[in-house]
Amino acid sequence: MLVKVERHDAVAVVTLNRPEAMNALSSALRIELAEVMRDVDADNSVRAVVLTGAGERAFTAGLDLKELGADASKLGDANAGEAERNPVKAVEQCRKPVIGAINGVAITGGFELALACDVLIASENARFADTHARVGIMPGWGLSQKLSRMIGISRAKELSLTGNFIGAEQACMWGLVNRVVPAADLLPTCIALAQDMASIEPRMATAYKKLIDDGYGLPFGEALALEGQVSRAMNGKVEAGEVEARRRAVMERGRSQG
């Protein structure tokens, strides 16, 4: 089994399971991961997802270069636009929140897979590197555009044009990950965060995630117009009684977190 799925109530923990190969994304693993992501997306009992790698060495070392060295035609499969063969696209298209639990290195294609997640939490063992230029392969899963938008264009160029690694703390300072936790706390932290997200009404969580993602890809003025359009369409259907009940629940939750 190249991809394992474990359930924690409404949270699905999806684990890349090739620890002996640093969870490298072989053709078979890519296909299986894409299938698993489609399955959790379609499962109404799943409200949030945690994506991680087996072991503590690697989230994933990226594309399986040994496999590509033996058969370069598989690179075309890796860059397929369809979610059926492209695991990054499958993660991006998941309508549920996806938290990346970065337990070790996330290199090149593995870096791209991490960037497909909605939120990244890193263990102290996490390290990130974009070695596309050093390997001689152009990114095809979005890294050249996403990374600069996340950490700034000059920092992105530093990483991509050197191939150098950065550790978890530097990744956090640059805004690449939300926080860094001890390795033993990584999964419990991510599951707890996913359960918080899973407690949101599913239709609202899906719509809000889509609004954020759709707006992020637009110029600011167009994004504001999109928010207005979505807000008018959805808020016009809200009933006063529901708002009051949820307001009370929010206040009670705030007291418990205080």
Protein Blocks (a to p, Z undefined) as FASTA:
>chain_A
ZZdcddehjaccddddbfknoopacfklmmmmmmmmmmmmmmmkbcbdcdddehjkbgbe
cjafklmmmommlmmmmmpcbfklmmklmmmmpmbdcddddfbdcehjlmmmmmmpmbdc
ddfkbccddfklmnopacfehpmmmmmmmnojklmmmmmmnopacdfklmmmnomambdc
dfklmmmmmmmmmmmmmmpcfklmmmmmmmmmmmmmpcfklmmmmmmmmmmmmmmmpcfk
lmmmmmmmmmmmmmmmZZ
